[in-house]
């Protein structure tokens, strides 16, 4: 039975191609909301981190009730998906909830690496594509060239004939208009052409309402009040509140549970309903044991749907409580028990995460440095204090007993004059260049690089290109181990005394390297306070004060001018540290430190490492 009044559509795009902004305009112009309900920009990016970074981290669902020009009412479920590679697992799962896909492409940048990746997943899932060339208000827009690039990409990915005949909409999410006629660009003032294209080209759900119940859980949410919330789609039958259902997990085990509450997506939120019809999306509350890939089925005739693949982690870090001399001053949650509870709570909804409990330490594995960095930033803002070690990749062993490591497909877009510096930096990290293309003074370089080679690469390439960098990477495969890789070139300056940093001490150290601290900062013995200009660590006293004498110095009235310190952000710190160092993370500070704070302990540990 076809549900002609429902459309399920996912939006996929490369990072920063205007996906979330376009969804905002669809919500605003649907006529479903009052003006004050949709205040601000990037409405769906409700997470503060998403707003600050300008990226979508978590997939989200919203629904629009749209009435077309003929008075027909449609319920359009829209899934806004992440564009960054570290969250690609979200993309693969939520595509199961859709029948069509809006492929959003920047009118100037055109096809980008993440566009290629998510489109291949959408075509493999059999979704009908609708191409939206966005940011048509840009003065450098080149829609005809971009359209050709998209068509070439479809051919390259082996799309079928019906997919190659994709409809195209030209839009500006920021200005709120869309048209299917390139000649009318700039002459329209609303986005209704996109609504009409969705209704006309996104297939209606063609599923059986009379068959035994089958609903697939593709995403998890979590509430402190009701626990896990399963989000998914009804593929057969009808899902009813208060009724028992068979929950079939990924291994095939069947348990019978009862649905507590059932919600349907409505606008930016959910409304409680008694039943959800076939083809629609829903949120299920009250199931004690539920996970991604589980099937909700008829208890009398339980038949499982194909499970949803979950991406395996590629990077690992060690979390532990903060045990520095400044511990407990800035955070509310400082014990191992509190950190353990928070990490296990995160597992309820962050299915790409793995947590291994080891006494007072936790081995945390995730999809990449951004994935783990977002987790750290989130719990830091919640008031937790902790310290973390150097990120390490997860190695595997193939069937021949050989060591393998995760290999990433890396794309770097830089000014052509910076190509040499980029080639040297990537070559030092065992990267293999597979493609190079130059256009309008910029060069796009593609590499296959070990995942461990990406740690710290972005900051170095940014420096080498004076910030003129577009960099993207995604996991490709596990490949043969590529050998040892160079470590950080410079040593660090390590504080030998605890106390307040003085301008006098920093002035004396100005020619020894770059500082991470400023006068007035409180430091402790063993804290890393700067980068040494040479390749060895240097013990320094940054709390030293000028000796008082009764002799007037000739420079008494001279003003001390210090170099600007290097800003140590969380991402920079995670990329910077070595194996004998940690990052201390509190709600107010990010500090670098040695694992062993005493200098004689560090010397003893280094001697043991040599033996």
C-alpha positions as CSV (number, residue, x, y, z in Angstrom):
1,X,0.0,0.0,0.0
2,X,1.3,3.4,-1.0
3,X,1.2,6.3,1.5
4,X,0.8,9.1,-0.9
5,X,0.7,11.8,1.8
6,X,4.1,11.0,3.3
7,X,7.6,11.8,2.0
8,X,10.7,10.7,3.8
9,X,13.8,12.6,2.6
10,X,17.4,12.8,3.9
11,X,19.7,15.8,3.2
12,X,23.3,15.0,2.6
13,X,26.2,17.4,1.7
14,X,29.8,18.2,2.3
15,X,30.7,20.3,5.3
16,X,29.6,23.9,5.1
17,X,27.5,23.7,1.9
18,X,24.5,25.2,3.6
19,X,22.5,22.1,4.5
20,X,21.2,23.2,7.9
21,X,20.5,26.7,6.7
22,X,18.4,25.4,3.9
23,X,16.4,23.2,6.3
24,X,15.8,26.4,8.4
25,X,14.2,28.1,5.4
26,X,12.0,25.1,4.7
27,X,10.7,25.2,8.3
28,X,10.2,29.0,8.1
29,X,8.3,29.0,4.8
30,X,6.1,26.0,5.5
31,X,3.5,28.1,7.2
32,X,3.5,25.8,10.1
33,X,5.1,28.0,12.7
34,X,4.7,31.4,14.2
35,X,7.6,33.8,13.6
36,X,8.8,33.7,17.2
37,X,9.1,29.9,17.1
38,X,11.9,29.9,14.6
39,X,14.2,32.5,16.0
40,X,17.9,32.7,15.1
41,X,19.9,30.7,12.5
42,X,20.7,27.0,12.2
43,X,17.6,26.1,14.2
44,X,18.3,22.3,13.9
45,X,21.9,22.8,15.2
46,X,20.6,23.2,18.8
47,X,23.8,21.8,20.4
48,X,26.1,24.8,21.5
49,X,29.1,23.0,20.0
50,X,27.3,22.7,16.6
51,X,26.6,26.4,16.6
52,X,30.1,27.4,17.6
53,X,31.8,25.1,15.0
54,X,29.2,25.5,12.3
55,X,28.9,21.8,11.7
56,X,26.2,19.2,12.3
57,X,27.3,16.6,14.8
58,X,24.1,14.6,15.4
59,X,21.5,13.6,12.9
60,X,18.1,15.2,13.7
61,X,14.6,14.7,12.5
62,X,11.9,17.3,11.9
63,X,8.6,17.1,10.1
64,X,6.7,19.6,8.0
65,X,3.0,19.5,7.1
66,X,2.9,21.2,3.7
67,X,-0.1,22.1,1.7
68,X,0.6,22.4,-2.0
69,X,-1.1,24.7,-4.5
70,X,-3.9,22.2,-5.1
71,X,-4.7,22.0,-1.5
72,X,-3.3,18.6,-0.9
73,X,-1.7,18.0,2.5
74,X,1.7,16.2,2.8
75,X,3.7,15.1,5.8
76,X,7.4,15.6,4.9
77,X,9.9,13.9,7.3
78,X,13.3,15.6,6.9
79,X,16.5,14.1,8.3
80,X,19.4,16.6,8.7
81,X,22.6,14.5,8.7
82,X,26.2,15.3,9.6
83,X,28.7,16.2,6.9
84,X,32.0,15.4,8.7
85,X,33.7,12.1,8.2
86,X,34.0,11.3,11.9
87,X,30.2,11.2,12.0
88,X,29.7,9.3,8.8
89,X,28.2,6.4,10.8
90,X,25.2,8.7,11.5
91,X,24.7,9.2,7.7
92,X,24.7,5.5,6.8
93,X,22.1,4.7,9.4
94,X,19.6,7.5,8.8
95,X,19.5,6.8,5.1
96,X,17.5,3.7,6.0
97,X,14.7,6.0,7.1
98,X,14.4,7.8,3.8
99,X,13.0,7.1,0.3
100,X,14.8,10.0,-1.4
101,X,17.8,12.2,-0.8
102,X,18.5,15.9,-1.3
103,X,22.1,16.1,-2.5
104,X,23.2,19.6,-1.6
105,X,26.2,21.1,-3.5
106,X,27.8,24.5,-3.2
107,X,27.4,26.5,-6.4
108,X,31.1,27.4,-6.4
109,X,33.0,24.6,-4.6
110,X,31.0,21.9,-6.5
111,X,31.6,18.2,-5.8
112,X,33.7,17.6,-2.7
113,X,35.0,14.4,-1.1
114,X,32.2,14.0,1.5
115,X,29.7,14.5,-1.3
116,X,31.1,11.5,-3.1
117,X,31.1,9.3,0.0
118,X,27.5,10.0,1.1
119,X,26.1,9.9,-2.4
120,X,27.6,6.4,-3.0
121,X,25.8,5.3,0.2
122,X,22.5,6.8,-0.9
123,X,22.7,5.2,-4.4
124,X,23.6,1.8,-2.8
125,X,20.5,2.2,-0.7
126,X,18.4,2.8,-3.8
127,X,17.4,6.3,-2.8
128,X,16.1,8.7,-5.6
129,X,18.4,11.7,-5.7
130,X,17.2,15.3,-6.0
131,X,20.1,17.7,-6.6
132,X,20.1,21.2,-5.0
133,X,22.8,23.6,-6.2
134,X,22.9,25.9,-3.2
135,X,24.5,29.3,-2.5
136,X,23.4,30.7,-5.9
137,X,23.7,34.2,-4.4
138,X,27.5,33.9,-4.4
139,X,29.1,36.2,-7.0
140,X,31.5,33.4,-8.1
141,X,28.7,30.8,-8.5
142,X,29.2,28.5,-11.5
143,X,26.0,26.4,-11.6
144,X,26.5,24.9,-15.1
145,X,30.0,23.6,-14.3
146,X,28.8,22.2,-11.0
147,X,25.9,20.5,-12.7
148,X,28.3,18.7,-15.0
149,X,30.5,17.7,-12.0
150,X,27.5,16.2,-10.3
151,X,26.6,14.3,-13.4
152,X,30.1,13.0,-13.8
153,X,30.1,11.9,-10.2
154,X,26.9,9.9,-10.7
155,X,28.4,8.2,-13.7
156,X,31.6,7.5,-11.8
157,X,29.6,5.9,-9.0
158,X,27.8,3.6,-11.4
159,X,24.3,5.2,-11.0
160,X,21.4,3.6,-12.9
161,X,19.8,5.4,-15.7
162,X,16.8,6.7,-13.7
163,X,19.3,8.3,-11.2
164,X,21.3,9.9,-14.0
165,X,18.1,11.8,-15.0
166,X,18.1,13.7,-11.7
167,X,16.0,16.9,-11.2
168,X,18.0,20.0,-10.3
169,X,16.9,22.9,-8.1
170,X,18.9,26.1,-7.8
171,X,18.6,27.7,-4.4
172,X,20.0,30.2,-1.9
173,X,19.3,29.0,1.7
174,X,20.5,32.2,3.2
175,X,18.2,34.4,1.0
176,X,15.3,31.9,1.2
177,X,14.5,31.2,-2.5
178,X,14.6,28.2,-4.9
179,X,13.7,27.6,-8.5
180,X,14.0,24.8,-11.0
181,X,14.7,27.2,-13.9
182,X,18.2,28.6,-14.1
183,X,16.9,31.6,-16.1
184,X,14.7,32.6,-13.1
185,X,17.6,32.8,-10.6
186,X,17.2,35.9,-8.6
187,X,13.6,36.5,-9.8
188,X,11.9,34.3,-7.2
189,X,11.4,35.1,-3.5
190,X,10.3,31.9,-1.9
191,X,11.4,28.3,-1.6
192,X,8.2,26.5,-2.6
193,X,9.8,25.1,-5.8
194,X,11.9,22.9,-3.5
195,X,8.7,21.7,-1.7
196,X,7.1,20.9,-5.0
197,X,10.2,19.0,-6.2
198,X,10.2,16.9,-3.1
199,X,6.6,15.9,-3.6
200,X,7.0,15.2,-7.3
201,X,10.3,13.3,-7.2
202,X,10.8,11.7,-3.8
203,X,9.0,8.3,-4.1
204,X,6.1,7.5,-1.8
205,X,6.6,4.7,0.7
206,X,5.4,1.5,-1.0
207,X,5.0,-0.8,2.0
208,X,2.4,-3.3,3.3
209,X,0.3,-2.1,6.1
210,X,-1.5,-5.5,6.4
211,X,1.7,-7.5,6.9
212,X,3.1,-8.5,10.3
213,X,4.8,-5.6,12.1
214,X,8.4,-4.7,11.2
215,X,10.1,-1.5,12.4
216,X,13.8,-0.9,12.3
217,X,15.6,1.2,15.0
218,X,18.3,3.3,13.3
219,X,19.1,6.0,15.9
220,X,19.1,6.3,19.6
221,X,18.2,9.2,21.9
222,X,18.5,9.3,25.7
223,X,16.5,10.9,28.4
224,X,17.3,11.0,32.1
225,X,13.6,10.4,32.8
226,X,12.7,7.6,30.4
227,X,16.0,6.1,29.4
228,X,16.8,5.0,25.9
229,X,14.5,6.2,23.1
230,X,14.5,4.2,19.9
231,X,14.1,6.2,16.7
232,X,13.3,4.4,13.4
233,X,10.8,3.6,10.7
234,X,7.8,1.3,10.3
235,X,8.5,-1.0,7.2
236,X,5.4,-3.2,7.6
237,X,2.2,-3.3,9.7
238,X,1.2,-0.7,12.2
239,X,3.1,0.2,15.5
240,X,0.7,0.8,18.4
241,X,1.3,2.3,21.8
242,X,0.8,0.0,24.8
243,X,1.1,-3.2,22.7
244,X,3.7,-5.9,23.2
245,X,6.4,-6.2,20.5
246,X,9.1,-8.7,19.8
247,X,12.5,-7.0,19.9
248,X,15.0,-8.9,17.7
249,X,18.6,-7.8,18.3
250,X,21.6,-8.0,15.9
251,X,22.4,-11.6,17.0
252,X,18.9,-12.8,16.4
253,X,17.8,-13.1,20.0
254,X,14.2,-12.3,20.6
255,X,12.7,-10.7,23.7
256,X,9.1,-9.5,24.2
257,X,8.6,-6.0,25.6
258,X,5.8,-3.5,25.8
259,X,5.8,-0.1,24.2
260,X,5.3,2.6,26.9
261,X,4.9,5.7,24.6
262,X,4.9,6.3,20.9
263,X,5.8,9.6,19.2
264,X,5.5,10.9,15.7
265,X,7.7,13.8,14.4
266,X,5.9,17.1,14.2
267,X,7.7,20.3,13.4
268,X,10.8,20.6,15.5
269,X,9.6,18.2,18.1
270,X,7.5,15.1,18.7
271,X,3.9,14.5,19.5
272,X,2.5,11.5,21.3
273,X,0.3,9.3,19.2
274,X,-1.6,6.0,19.7
275,X,-0.3,4.4,16.5
276,X,2.2,5.0,13.7
277,X,1.3,3.9,10.2
278,X,3.5,2.0,7.8
279,X,6.1,4.2,6.0
280,X,6.2,6.8,8.8
281,X,9.0,7.7,11.2
282,X,8.6,7.3,15.0
283,X,10.2,7.4,18.4
284,X,9.6,4.6,20.8
285,X,9.8,5.0,24.6
286,X,9.6,2.3,27.3
287,X,11.7,-0.6,25.8
288,X,14.3,-1.5,28.4
289,X,16.6,-3.3,25.9
290,X,16.9,-1.5,22.6
291,X,19.8,-0.9,20.3
292,X,20.6,0.4,16.8
293,X,19.8,-2.3,14.3
294,X,17.1,-4.0,16.4
295,X,13.8,-4.9,14.7
296,X,10.4,-4.4,16.4
297,X,8.3,-7.2,15.2
298,X,4.9,-9.0,15.7
299,X,5.3,-11.2,18.8
300,X,3.4,-14.0,17.0
301,X,5.4,-13.8,13.8
302,X,8.8,-12.2,14.6
303,X,10.8,-11.6,11.4
304,X,13.9,-9.5,11.5
305,X,14.9,-6.8,9.0
306,X,18.5,-6.6,7.8
307,X,20.6,-5.0,10.5
308,X,22.2,-1.6,10.2
309,X,26.0,-1.6,10.0
310,X,27.8,0.3,12.8
311,X,31.2,1.7,12.0
312,X,34.1,0.3,13.9
313,X,36.3,2.7,15.9
314,X,39.8,3.5,14.6
315,X,41.3,5.7,17.3
316,X,41.8,5.1,21.1
317,X,42.6,7.4,24.0
318,X,43.0,6.8,27.8
319,X,40.8,8.9,30.1
320,X,41.5,9.1,33.8
321,X,40.6,11.5,36.6
322,X,42.6,14.7,37.0
323,X,45.4,14.1,39.6
324,X,47.4,17.3,39.1
325,X,48.1,19.7,42.0
326,X,45.3,22.0,40.7
327,X,42.7,19.2,40.6
328,X,39.3,19.9,42.0
329,X,39.4,23.7,41.8
330,X,37.3,24.3,38.7
331,X,35.1,21.2,38.2
332,X,32.1,19.7,40.0
333,X,32.7,16.1,39.0
334,X,36.2,14.9,39.9
335,X,36.0,11.2,40.9
336,X,36.5,8.0,38.9
337,X,32.9,6.9,39.7
338,X,31.4,10.1,38.3
339,X,33.5,9.9,35.2
340,X,32.6,6.2,34.8
341,X,28.9,7.0,35.1
342,X,29.1,9.8,32.5
343,X,30.9,7.6,30.0
344,X,28.4,4.8,30.3
345,X,25.6,7.3,29.9
346,X,27.3,8.4,26.7
347,X,27.2,4.8,25.4
348,X,23.4,4.9,25.6
349,X,23.2,7.1,22.5
350,X,26.8,7.3,21.0
351,X,26.9,3.8,19.4
352,X,30.3,4.5,17.6
353,X,32.0,4.7,21.0
354,X,33.7,1.9,22.9
355,X,34.5,2.1,26.6
356,X,36.9,-0.4,28.4
357,X,37.0,0.1,32.2
358,X,40.5,-0.5,33.7
359,X,40.4,0.3,37.4
360,X,41.0,4.0,37.6
361,X,41.5,4.4,33.8
362,X,39.2,4.1,30.8
363,X,40.2,3.1,27.3
364,X,37.9,5.1,25.0
365,X,37.8,4.2,21.3
366,X,36.0,6.3,18.7
367,X,35.7,7.1,15.0
368,X,38.4,9.8,14.9
369,X,40.0,12.7,16.7
370,X,37.0,15.0,16.2
371,X,34.6,12.4,17.4
372,X,36.6,12.0,20.7
373,X,37.3,15.8,20.9
374,X,33.6,16.6,20.8
375,X,32.9,14.1,23.6
376,X,35.7,15.7,25.7
377,X,34.4,19.2,25.1
378,X,30.9,18.2,26.0
379,X,31.7,16.6,29.3
380,X,34.2,19.4,30.1
381,X,31.4,21.9,29.8
382,X,29.2,19.8,32.0
383,X,31.7,20.3,34.9
384,X,34.0,17.3,34.7
385,X,37.7,17.3,35.3
386,X,39.9,14.6,33.7
387,X,43.2,14.0,31.9
388,X,43.7,12.2,28.7
389,X,46.7,10.6,27.0
390,X,48.0,10.6,23.4
391,X,45.5,9.4,20.8
392,X,46.5,6.0,19.3
393,X,45.2,4.2,16.3
394,X,43.7,0.7,16.6
395,X,45.8,-1.9,14.7
396,X,44.4,-5.2,13.3
397,X,46.0,-8.4,12.2
398,X,45.0,-9.9,8.8
399,X,44.5,-13.6,7.9
400,X,48.3,-13.9,7.2
401,X,49.2,-12.6,10.6
402,X,50.5,-9.3,9.3
403,X,49.9,-6.0,11.1
404,X,47.4,-3.7,9.5
405,X,46.3,-0.1,10.3
406,X,43.5,2.2,9.3
407,X,44.1,4.1,6.1
408,X,42.3,7.3,5.4
409,X,41.5,9.0,2.1
410,X,42.8,12.6,2.5
411,X,41.9,15.6,0.3
412,X,43.7,18.9,0.8
413,X,42.8,22.0,-1.2
414,X,45.5,24.7,-1.0
415,X,46.9,27.6,-3.1
416,X,49.1,26.2,-5.8
417,X,52.3,27.9,-4.4
418,X,51.9,25.9,-1.2
419,X,51.9,22.5,-2.8
420,X,55.5,21.8,-2.1
421,X,55.1,22.4,1.7
422,X,52.0,20.1,1.8
423,X,53.8,17.4,-0.1
424,X,56.7,17.4,2.3
425,X,54.5,17.3,5.4
426,X,52.3,14.5,4.1
427,X,55.4,12.6,2.8
428,X,56.9,12.6,6.3
429,X,53.7,10.9,7.4
430,X,53.8,7.9,5.0
431,X,51.1,9.4,2.7
432,X,50.8,8.2,-0.9
433,X,49.5,10.8,-3.4
434,X,46.9,9.3,-5.8
435,X,45.5,12.4,-7.6
436,X,46.3,16.1,-8.2
437,X,44.1,18.7,-9.9
438,X,44.6,22.4,-10.4
439,X,41.8,25.0,-10.9
440,X,41.8,28.8,-10.6
441,X,45.1,29.1,-8.7
442,X,44.3,26.3,-6.2
443,X,45.4,22.7,-6.3
444,X,43.5,19.8,-4.9
445,X,45.7,16.9,-3.7
446,X,44.4,13.4,-2.8
447,X,46.3,11.0,-0.6
448,X,46.0,7.7,1.1
449,X,47.5,8.2,4.5
450,X,47.7,6.2,7.7
451,X,45.2,7.5,10.3
452,X,48.1,8.1,12.8
453,X,49.6,10.4,10.2
454,X,46.6,12.7,10.5
455,X,47.2,13.4,14.2
456,X,48.7,16.9,14.3
457,X,48.8,17.3,10.5
458,X,46.0,19.9,10.3
459,X,47.7,22.5,12.5
460,X,51.0,22.1,10.7
461,X,49.5,22.4,7.2
462,X,47.5,25.4,8.4
463,X,50.8,27.1,9.4
464,X,52.5,26.1,6.2
465,X,49.7,27.5,4.0
466,X,49.0,30.7,6.2
467,X,45.5,29.4,6.9
468,X,44.6,28.9,3.2
469,X,43.5,25.3,3.7
470,X,40.5,23.1,3.0
471,X,41.1,19.6,4.4
472,X,38.9,16.6,4.5
473,X,39.5,12.9,5.3
474,X,37.4,9.7,5.7
475,X,38.2,6.2,6.6
476,X,38.9,4.0,3.5
477,X,40.2,0.6,4.7
478,X,42.6,-1.3,6.8
479,X,45.9,-1.7,5.0
480,X,49.4,-3.0,5.6
481,X,51.4,-1.2,8.4
482,X,53.5,1.5,6.7
483,X,56.4,1.7,9.2
484,X,57.5,4.1,11.8
485,X,56.6,7.7,11.6
486,X,58.5,10.8,12.7
487,X,57.5,12.3,16.1
488,X,57.2,15.9,17.2
489,X,60.4,17.8,16.2
490,X,60.6,20.2,19.1
491,X,60.9,19.5,22.8
492,X,58.9,21.3,25.5
493,X,59.7,23.6,28.4
494,X,58.6,22.0,31.7
495,X,58.0,24.0,34.8
496,X,60.3,23.1,37.8
497,X,58.4,25.2,40.4
498,X,54.8,25.8,41.3
499,X,53.3,29.3,41.6
500,X,52.3,32.3,39.5
501,X,54.0,33.0,36.2
502,X,56.0,36.2,36.2
503,X,56.7,38.6,33.3
504,X,60.4,38.7,34.4
505,X,60.8,34.9,34.0
506,X,59.1,34.9,30.6
507,X,61.3,37.7,29.4
508,X,64.4,35.6,30.3
509,X,63.0,32.7,28.3
510,X,61.8,34.6,25.3
511,X,64.6,33.4,23.0
512,X,64.3,29.7,24.1
513,X,61.0,29.0,22.4
514,X,57.3,29.8,22.3
515,X,55.3,30.0,25.6
516,X,51.9,28.6,26.4
517,X,51.3,30.7,29.5
518,X,51.1,34.4,30.4
519,X,52.0,36.4,33.5
520,X,49.6,35.6,36.3
521,X,48.8,32.1,35.3
522,X,49.1,29.5,38.0
523,X,51.4,26.6,37.1
524,X,52.7,23.5,38.9
525,X,55.9,21.4,38.7
526,X,55.7,19.1,35.7
527,X,53.4,21.3,33.7
528,X,54.3,22.0,30.1
529,X,54.6,25.8,29.8
530,X,56.1,26.2,26.3
531,X,57.7,24.7,23.2
532,X,61.4,24.5,23.2
533,X,63.3,25.8,20.1
534,X,65.4,22.6,20.2
535,X,64.5,19.0,20.1
536,X,65.1,18.3,23.8
537,X,62.9,19.1,26.8
538,X,64.1,22.0,28.9
539,X,63.3,22.4,32.6
540,X,62.5,26.1,33.3
541,X,61.4,28.2,36.3
542,X,58.6,30.5,35.0
543,X,57.7,31.7,38.6
544,X,61.1,33.3,39.1
545,X,61.1,36.9,40.4
546,X,63.6,39.7,40.0
547,X,65.9,39.9,43.0
548,X,65.4,43.1,45.1
549,X,68.5,45.2,45.7
550,X,69.2,48.7,47.0
551,X,71.0,49.6,43.7
552,X,68.9,51.5,41.1
553,X,69.2,49.7,37.8
554,X,69.5,51.7,34.6
555,X,66.7,49.7,33.0
556,X,64.3,50.2,36.0
557,X,61.7,52.1,34.0
558,X,62.0,49.9,30.9
559,X,58.7,48.3,29.8
560,X,58.8,44.5,29.4
561,X,57.4,43.5,26.0
562,X,56.6,39.7,25.6
563,X,55.9,37.7,22.6
564,X,52.3,36.6,22.1
565,X,51.8,33.1,23.6
566,X,50.5,30.2,21.6
567,X,46.8,29.5,22.3
568,X,46.3,25.9,23.5
569,X,42.9,24.7,22.4
570,X,41.6,21.2,23.2
571,X,42.1,20.0,19.6
572,X,45.6,21.5,19.5
573,X,46.5,19.8,22.7
574,X,45.3,16.4,21.7
575,X,47.3,16.6,18.5
576,X,50.4,18.0,20.2
577,X,51.2,15.7,23.1
578,X,53.6,12.7,23.0
579,X,53.4,9.4,24.8
580,X,54.9,10.7,28.1
581,X,52.5,13.6,28.3
582,X,48.8,14.2,29.1
583,X,46.2,16.9,28.5
584,X,44.6,18.2,31.7
585,X,41.0,19.2,30.9
586,X,38.8,21.2,33.3
587,X,35.7,23.4,32.7
588,X,37.9,26.5,32.6
589,X,41.3,25.4,31.4
590,X,43.3,23.1,29.1
591,X,46.8,22.4,30.3
592,X,49.6,20.2,29.0
593,X,51.6,18.2,31.5
594,X,54.1,15.4,31.9
595,X,52.8,12.1,33.2
596,X,55.5,12.1,35.8
597,X,55.6,15.6,37.4
598,X,58.9,15.2,39.2
599,X,62.0,15.5,37.0
600,X,63.8,12.6,38.7
601,X,60.7,10.4,38.1
602,X,60.8,11.3,34.4
603,X,64.5,10.4,34.2
604,X,63.9,7.1,35.9
605,X,61.0,6.3,33.5
606,X,63.1,7.2,30.4
607,X,65.9,4.9,31.6
608,X,63.4,2.0,32.0
609,X,62.0,2.7,28.5
610,X,65.5,2.4,27.0
611,X,66.2,-0.9,28.8
